[in-house]
Amino acid sequence: MVRAQADRAVRELARGQWQVHSVFSHAINLANDRERRLLLLAPPPGAPGPWWAFLLAPPDFARLRASWLVGQAAKLTDSGLYTDVGCVVFDTWYDSTYQPSSPLVDRCNALIELGRRATWPTGFQRPFNALVTGALDQEIATLQTEPGRGVAVLIGRGLGLTPAGDDFLLGY
């Protein structure tokens, strides 16, 4: 059994069957095909942010990463996430600072500012902040001024089971 903090927004998600979608060194994604949603389990990089669903202690995350396999079934309930090899029990809840009713450009600007401070690895083979402050500046500017074109630039771009650009958009 692993204990985790969970975003209160998780309580609004569909209860029931999920599956392990992908396992990376810094995150585990869970998918629910019926609702077409992804959940993220990860060790916290600092304060909780809008991209986390479940925050786990780094040793607990490492244990899950070693035992959970892509395609493995998971059941989401109000009290935890259960698989045939163990469970994640929600012992505390936090409130995401994300405000989905914000205008698109404000959300883009907030996301870009967070990204400029973020140093976690990406599927683009560079730290995240290097992407938004370096080679992708034009794409980021486009995303701010013309969201449709900016999104089109990221779709399918990068490495991974799902391309990193797609993961970026899903997280956003």
matplotlib code that plots the C-alpha trace (Angstrom):
import matplotlib.pyplot as plt

x = [0.0, 1.2, -0.2, -0.7, -2.1, -4.8, -6.1, -9.7, -10.7, -10.1, -13.3, -15.2, -13.8, -15.5, -15.2, -14.4, -12.0, -8.8, -5.6, -1.9, -1.3, 2.4, 5.2, 8.1, 11.0, 9.2, 5.5, 2.9, -0.2, -3.5, -6.2, -9.9, -11.0, -14.7, -14.1, -11.0, -9.1, -5.5, -4.5, -0.9, 0.9, 4.2, 6.6, 6.1, 8.7, 7.8, 4.4, 1.4, 0.4, -2.3, -0.6, -0.6, -3.4, -1.7, 1.5, 3.6, 6.8, 9.7, 10.4, 6.7, 6.7, 9.8, 8.1, 5.0, 7.1, 8.9, 5.8, 3.1, 2.9, 1.3, -2.1, -2.6, -6.1, -6.7, -9.9, -10.5, -12.6, -13.1, -10.5, -7.8, -6.6, -6.4, -4.5, -3.8, -0.2, -1.0, -2.9, -2.6, -4.6, -5.6, -4.8, -4.8, -6.3, -5.1, -6.8, -5.4, -4.7, -5.8, -8.9, -10.5, -12.8, -9.8, -9.6, -7.4, -4.6, -4.3, -4.1, -1.4, 0.6, 0.3, 1.4, 4.4, 5.5, 5.3, 7.2, 10.0, 10.7, 10.3, 13.5, 12.0, 13.1, 11.0, 10.5, 12.3, 15.7, 16.0, 14.7, 11.2, 12.4, 14.9, 12.1, 10.0, 12.9, 14.9, 14.0, 10.2, 9.9, 8.2, 5.7, 5.0, 4.4, 2.0, 0.2, -0.3, -1.6, -3.2, -4.0, -5.2, -1.9, 0.1, -1.7, -1.2, 2.6, 2.7, 0.5, 2.5, 5.9, 8.5, 9.3, 7.4, 4.5, 2.4, 4.6, 5.7, 3.9, 0.6, 1.4, 2.0, -1.3, -3.2, -1.6, -2.5]
y = [0.0, 3.5, 6.7, 9.7, 13.2, 13.6, 16.7, 17.3, 17.5, 13.7, 13.2, 14.5, 11.9, 8.7, 6.0, 2.6, 0.9, 2.6, 1.1, 2.0, 3.9, 4.6, 4.3, 6.8, 7.6, 10.6, 9.8, 7.1, 7.8, 6.1, 6.1, 5.8, 5.1, 5.6, 9.2, 9.8, 11.1, 10.7, 10.8, 11.4, 9.8, 11.4, 12.4, 16.2, 18.5, 21.1, 22.6, 20.9, 22.3, 21.9, 19.0, 16.6, 14.3, 12.2, 13.2, 10.3, 10.2, 9.5, 6.0, 5.0, 6.3, 4.2, 1.1, 1.6, 2.4, -0.9, -3.0, -1.4, -2.4, -0.8, -2.2, -3.2, -2.7, -0.2, 0.7, 4.3, 4.9, 7.8, 6.2, 5.1, 3.5, -0.3, -2.8, -6.5, -5.7, -3.0, 0.2, 3.9, 5.2, 8.9, 10.1, 13.8, 16.1, 19.4, 22.0, 22.6, 26.3, 25.8, 27.8, 26.3, 29.3, 31.6, 33.0, 30.9, 33.5, 34.0, 30.2, 30.1, 32.9, 31.2, 27.8, 29.4, 31.2, 27.8, 26.2, 28.7, 27.7, 23.9, 21.8, 18.3, 16.1, 15.9, 13.6, 16.3, 15.3, 18.7, 20.1, 21.6, 25.2, 24.9, 24.2, 27.2, 29.6, 28.3, 26.6, 26.7, 30.4, 30.9, 28.1, 29.5, 33.0, 31.5, 29.6, 32.9, 34.9, 32.2, 29.2, 27.0, 27.3, 26.9, 23.7, 22.3, 22.8, 20.6, 17.7, 14.6, 16.3, 14.6, 11.1, 8.7, 6.3, 9.3, 12.1, 14.6, 17.4, 15.5, 14.9, 18.6, 19.4, 16.8, 18.2, 21.7]
z = [0.0, -0.9, 0.5, -1.7, -1.9, -4.5, -6.2, -5.1, -8.8, -9.0, -7.0, -10.0, -12.3, -13.4, -10.8, -12.1, -14.5, -15.6, -17.0, -16.9, -20.1, -19.8, -17.3, -17.5, -15.1, -13.7, -14.2, -14.6, -16.7, -16.2, -19.0, -19.0, -22.6, -21.8, -20.5, -22.7, -19.8, -18.4, -14.8, -13.6, -10.7, -9.9, -7.1, -6.4, -8.0, -5.4, -4.6, -6.2, -9.6, -12.1, -13.9, -10.9, -9.9, -7.3, -5.4, -4.0, -2.0, -4.3, -2.8, -3.2, -6.8, -7.6, -6.1, -8.3, -11.4, -10.9, -10.4, -12.6, -16.3, -19.3, -19.8, -16.2, -14.8, -12.0, -10.2, -9.0, -6.0, -3.5, -1.2, -3.6, -6.8, -6.7, -8.9, -8.6, -7.4, -4.8, -4.1, -3.7, -0.8, -0.8, 2.7, 2.0, -0.6, -2.1, -4.2, -7.7, -8.4, -12.0, -12.9, -16.0, -16.5, -17.3, -20.8, -23.1, -23.5, -19.8, -19.3, -22.0, -20.3, -16.9, -18.4, -20.2, -17.0, -15.1, -18.0, -17.9, -14.3, -14.8, -15.2, -15.5, -18.4, -21.6, -24.5, -26.6, -25.0, -23.3, -19.9, -20.2, -19.6, -22.4, -24.8, -23.9, -23.7, -26.7, -29.9, -29.3, -28.7, -32.1, -31.4, -27.9, -29.4, -31.9, -29.1, -27.3, -30.3, -32.4, -30.2, -33.1, -35.0, -31.9, -31.0, -34.5, -34.2, -31.0, -32.2, -32.9, -32.1, -30.0, -28.6, -26.4, -26.5, -27.2, -28.7, -26.1, -27.8, -27.4, -23.7, -23.3, -24.9, -22.8, -19.6, -20.6]

ax = plt.figure().add_subplot(projection="3d")
ax.plot(x, y, z, "-o")
ax.set_aspect("equal")
plt.show()
